[in-house]
Structure formats: C-alpha cells, structure tokens
Amino acid sequence: MLPDTQHNREQAFEHMYGMPKEWLDELVEDWQEPLMGGLTMLAMSILSDAQECIAVGRHETARQYINRAKYVIKQQATICCG
C-alpha cells in the first residue's frame, strides 16, 4: 500500500474521476450559474456521456464518467441539504 500523501491522493482521485479534483469542482461551480441547467442537468449529461462510452466499448472511461456523476450528485446534496 502506498503512503497517504497529497500526491497519492491526487493520483487516486484522477484515476477514479479521470480529472483533477480542481477541474471537477470548477465544473460543478460553473453549472450552478443561471441558465446553465444546474447540477441535475450536469449529472444527466455526464451519465449520457458514460452511456456513449459503454456503447463504443470504452468501459474505463465510462466508469470515470459514472464516478463524476456520483460526485456531482453528492455535491448537490451537500449544497442543497448540507
């Protein structure tokens, strides 16, 4: 097992989500702007991307998209009810 360092946590996040945490947080923040559709639409859009990846056999990328959608849903619950 790797030591728990900031670098290792960042690598694990990127493996799980396919992008750095800062990028995903920025995406969540941008979609909260008026006329952007909100976080529900963002999660649905990400899940549509995952479906497309599954259809063309890009399963690892689909897994990352699904994790992104779950992250967005978690953020929405935190903002809404947190």
VOVOTI-869437 format. One record per residue: x, y, z of N, C-alpha, C in turn. Coordinates in Angstrom, 1 decimal, padded with zeros to 4 digits. Example, Ala and Ser with C-alpha at 12.3 -4.5 7.8 and 13.67 -1.06 7.14 Angstrom:
# residues 2
013.2 | -005.7 | 007.8 | 012.3 | -004.5 | 007.8 | 013.2 | -003.3 | 007.8
012.8 | -002.2 | 007.1 | 013.7 | -001.1 | 007.1 | 012.9 | 000.0 | 007.9
# end
This chain:
# residues 82
000.8 | -001.2 | 000.0 | 000.0 | 000.0 | 000.0 | 000.9 | 001.2 | 000.0
000.5 | 002.2 | -000.8 | 001.2 | 003.5 | -000.9 | 001.0 | 004.4 | 000.3
002.0 | 005.1 | 000.7 | 001.8 | 006.0 | 001.9 | 000.8 | 007.1 | 001.5
000.0 | 007.6 | 002.5 | -001.0 | 008.6 | 002.3 | -000.4 | 009.9 | 002.2
-000.1 | 010.3 | 001.0 | 000.5 | 011.7 | 000.7 | -000.5 | 012.4 | -000.2
-000.3 | 013.7 | -000.2 | -001.2 | 014.6 | -001.1 | -001.0 | 014.1 | -002.5
000.2 | 013.8 | -003.0 | 000.4 | 013.3 | -004.4 | -000.4 | 012.0 | -004.6
-000.3 | 011.1 | -003.7 | -001.0 | 009.8 | -003.9 | -002.5 | 010.0 | -003.9
-003.0 | 010.9 | -003.0 | -004.5 | 011.2 | -003.0 | -004.9 | 011.8 | -004.3
-004.1 | 012.7 | -004.9 | -004.4 | 013.3 | -006.1 | -004.4 | 012.3 | -007.3
-003.4 | 011.4 | -007.3 | -003.4 | 010.4 | -008.3 | -004.6 | 009.5 | -008.2
-005.0 | 009.1 | -007.0 | -006.1 | 008.2 | -006.8 | -007.4 | 008.9 | -007.3
-007.5 | 010.2 | -007.0 | -008.7 | 011.0 | -007.4 | -008.8 | 011.0 | -009.0
-007.6 | 011.3 | -009.6 | -007.6 | 011.3 | -011.1 | -007.9 | 009.9 | -011.7
-007.4 | 008.9 | -011.0 | -007.8 | 007.5 | -011.5 | -009.3 | 007.3 | -011.4
-009.8 | 007.7 | -010.3 | -011.3 | 007.5 | -010.1 | -012.2 | 008.3 | -011.0
-011.8 | 009.6 | -011.2 | -012.7 | 010.5 | -011.9 | -012.2 | 010.9 | -013.3
-010.9 | 010.6 | -013.6 | -010.4 | 010.9 | -014.9 | -010.0 | 012.4 | -015.1
-009.9 | 013.1 | -014.0 | -009.5 | 014.5 | -014.0 | -009.2 | 015.0 | -012.6
-008.4 | 016.0 | -012.5 | -008.1 | 016.5 | -011.1 | -009.3 | 017.1 | -010.4
-009.3 | 017.0 | -009.1 | -010.4 | 017.5 | -008.3 | -010.8 | 018.9 | -008.6
-009.8 | 019.7 | -008.8 | -010.0 | 021.1 | -009.0 | -010.8 | 021.3 | -010.3
-010.6 | 020.5 | -011.3 | -011.4 | 020.7 | -012.5 | -012.8 | 020.3 | -012.3
-013.0 | 019.2 | -011.6 | -014.4 | 018.7 | -011.3 | -015.1 | 019.7 | -010.4
-014.4 | 020.3 | -009.4 | -015.1 | 021.3 | -008.6 | -015.4 | 022.6 | -009.4
-014.6 | 022.9 | -010.4 | -014.8 | 024.1 | -011.2 | -016.1 | 023.8 | -012.1
-016.2 | 022.6 | -012.6 | -017.3 | 022.2 | -013.5 | -018.6 | 022.3 | -012.6
-018.6 | 021.8 | -011.4 | -019.7 | 021.9 | -010.5 | -020.1 | 023.4 | -010.3
-019.1 | 024.2 | -010.0 | -019.3 | 025.6 | -009.8 | -019.9 | 026.3 | -011.0
-019.4 | 026.0 | -012.2 | -019.9 | 026.6 | -013.4 | -021.3 | 026.3 | -013.7
-021.7 | 025.1 | -013.4 | -023.1 | 024.6 | -013.7 | -024.1 | 025.1 | -012.8
-023.7 | 025.8 | -011.7 | -024.6 | 026.4 | -010.8 | -025.0 | 027.8 | -011.2
-024.3 | 028.3 | -012.3 | -024.6 | 029.6 | -012.8 | -026.0 | 029.6 | -013.4
-026.7 | 030.8 | -013.4 | -028.0 | 030.9 | -014.0 | -027.9 | 030.5 | -015.5
-028.9 | 029.8 | -016.0 | -029.1 | 029.4 | -017.3 | -028.2 | 028.2 | -017.7
-027.4 | 027.6 | -016.8 | -026.6 | 026.5 | -017.2 | -027.3 | 025.2 | -017.0
-028.4 | 025.2 | -016.3 | -029.2 | 023.9 | -016.1 | -029.1 | 023.3 | -014.8
-028.1 | 023.7 | -014.0 | -028.0 | 023.2 | -012.6 | -027.3 | 021.8 | -012.6
-027.1 | 021.4 | -011.4 | -026.3 | 020.2 | -011.1 | -027.1 | 018.9 | -011.6
-028.4 | 018.9 | -011.5 | -029.1 | 017.7 | -012.0 | -028.9 | 017.5 | -013.5
-028.9 | 018.6 | -014.3 | -028.6 | 018.5 | -015.7 | -027.2 | 018.1 | -016.0
-026.3 | 018.6 | -015.2 | -024.9 | 018.2 | -015.3 | -024.7 | 016.7 | -015.1
-025.3 | 016.2 | -014.0 | -025.2 | 014.8 | -013.7 | -025.8 | 014.0 | -014.9
-027.0 | 014.4 | -015.4 | -027.6 | 013.7 | -016.5 | -026.7 | 013.7 | -017.8
-026.1 | 014.8 | -018.0 | -025.2 | 015.0 | -019.2 | -024.0 | 014.1 | -019.1
-023.4 | 014.0 | -017.9 | -022.3 | 013.1 | -017.7 | -022.7 | 011.7 | -017.8
-023.9 | 011.3 | -017.3 | -024.3 | 009.9 | -017.5 | -024.6 | 009.6 | -019.0
-025.1 | 010.6 | -019.7 | -025.2 | 010.3 | -021.2 | -023.9 | 010.1 | -021.8
-022.9 | 010.8 | -021.4 | -021.5 | 010.6 | -021.9 | -021.0 | 009.2 | -021.6
-021.4 | 008.7 | -020.3 | -021.0 | 007.4 | -019.9 | -021.7 | 006.3 | -020.8
-023.0 | 006.5 | -021.1 | -023.7 | 005.6 | -022.0 | -023.0 | 005.5 | -023.3
-022.6 | 006.6 | -023.9 | -021.9 | 006.6 | -025.2 | -020.6 | 005.8 | -025.1
-019.9 | 006.0 | -024.0 | -018.6 | 005.3 | -023.8 | -018.9 | 003.8 | -023.8
-019.9 | 003.4 | -023.1 | -020.3 | 002.0 | -023.0 | -020.6 | 001.4 | -024.3
-021.3 | 002.2 | -025.1 | -021.8 | 001.8 | -026.5 | -020.6 | 001.5 | -027.4
-019.5 | 002.2 | -027.2 | -018.3 | 002.1 | -028.1 | -017.2 | 001.3 | -027.4
-017.5 | 000.7 | -026.2 | -016.5 | -000.2 | -025.6 | -015.5 | 000.5 | -024.7
-015.7 | 001.8 | -024.4 | -014.7 | 002.5 | -023.6 | -015.1 | 002.4 | -022.1
-015.0 | 001.2 | -021.5 | -015.6 | 000.9 | -020.2 | -014.8 | 001.7 | -019.1
-013.5 | 001.8 | -019.2 | -012.8 | 002.5 | -018.1 | -013.2 | 004.0 | -018.1
-013.4 | 004.6 | -019.3 | -013.8 | 006.0 | -019.3 | -015.3 | 006.1 | -018.8
-016.1 | 005.1 | -019.2 | -017.5 | 005.1 | -018.7 | -017.5 | 005.1 | -017.2
-016.6 | 004.3 | -016.6 | -016.6 | 004.2 | -015.1 | -016.2 | 005.5 | -014.5
-015.3 | 006.2 | -015.1 | -014.9 | 007.5 | -014.6 | -016.1 | 008.5 | -014.8
-016.8 | 008.5 | -015.9 | -017.9 | 009.4 | -016.0 | -019.0 | 009.1 | -015.0
-019.2 | 007.8 | -014.7 | -020.2 | 007.5 | -013.7 | -019.8 | 008.0 | -012.3
-018.5 | 007.9 | -012.0 | -018.0 | 008.4 | -010.8 | -018.1 | 009.9 | -010.7
-017.9 | 010.6 | -011.9 | -018.1 | 012.1 | -011.9 | -019.6 | 012.4 | -011.6
-020.5 | 011.7 | -012.2 | -021.9 | 012.0 | -012.0 | -022.3 | 011.8 | -010.5
-021.7 | 010.7 | -009.9 | -022.0 | 010.5 | -008.4 | -021.4 | 011.6 | -007.6
-020.2 | 012.1 | -008.0 | -019.6 | 013.3 | -007.3 | -020.5 | 014.5 | -007.4
-021.1 | 014.8 | -008.6 | -021.9 | 015.9 | -008.8 | -023.2 | 015.7 | -007.9
-023.8 | 014.5 | -007.9 | -025.0 | 014.3 | -007.1 | -024.6 | 014.5 | -005.6
-023.5 | 014.1 | -005.2 | -023.1 | 014.3 | -003.8 | -022.9 | 015.8 | -003.5
-022.3 | 016.5 | -004.4 | -022.1 | 017.9 | -004.2 | -023.5 | 018.6 | -004.1
-024.4 | 018.2 | -005.0 | -025.7 | 018.8 | -005.0 | -026.4 | 018.6 | -003.6
-026.3 | 017.4 | -003.1 | -026.9 | 017.1 | -001.8 | -026.3 | 017.9 | -000.7
-025.0 | 018.1 | -000.8 | -024.2 | 018.9 | 000.2 | -024.7 | 020.4 | 000.1
-024.8 | 020.9 | -001.1 | -025.2 | 022.3 | -001.3 | -026.7 | 022.5 | -000.9
-027.5 | 021.6 | -001.3 | -029.0 | 021.7 | -001.0 | -029.3 | 021.5 | 000.5
-028.7 | 020.4 | 001.0 | -029.2 | 020.0 | 002.3 | -028.1 | 020.0 | 003.4
-026.9 | 020.4 | 003.0 | -025.8 | 020.2 | 003.9 | -025.7 | 021.2 | 004.9
# end
